[in-house]
């Protein structure tokens, strides 16, 4: 079930909307390429509508700019090339803003995410000392491919038992396995873990701190005049408190930022 999120009131801000490129302003639309599902950031509800934290936030940005946001589904690896080609104004798919990607596109940052483990309430697990434990991951994620295997290899190198990695097709399946005791912990991107904890009814809690954090950003064509307007609209929502309300309603308030940037990747 998708959580019921409170409607956050957002008004158009003429001064910020005036900074839009003329072709975007005259169209009245922001064309966005997105890849689903990746709950809680962008996914489909029971009626097939694209919903999520990213969606609510970008819709709010659209209101500040006086634009209707038009979401187009696409393969993840085709979004940035389509932004470069002008097919989409921006992309929205939990993109990490990296120096490598900034060579191809510009980013407007809106969140900070990392890796976060979860445990059953009252049953502590240390992500840095998990040798021999069963850890659930979603198939093909960073946690499945890189993070948990690296931790397991370190265990073996230290003469300790490896981590028993259990792969699941969906994050819901991994969370249910943890609740039912089939795994000792789960590892996922921090907003994904936060969402699982929020939906667990108190049965799950965070294990350890968020680590390897980096900014999420919306990619735009390199040098796009849309970037400053988007950044100003995002900062307006940060300063006005609507941004935090939206994040909290999805259970991802711990990763909010105080300053939106154009190209905010760490050196």
Beta strands, then each sheet from edge to edge (+ up, - down):
strand 1: 29-34
strand 2: 43-44
strand 3: 50-51
strand 4: 68-73
strand 5: 90-91
strand 6: 105-120
strand 7: 134-138
strand 8: 164-168
strand 9: 185-189
strand 10: 204-221
sheet 1: 4+ 1+ 5+
sheet 2: 2+ 3-
sheet 3: 8+ 7+ 9+ 6- 10+
end
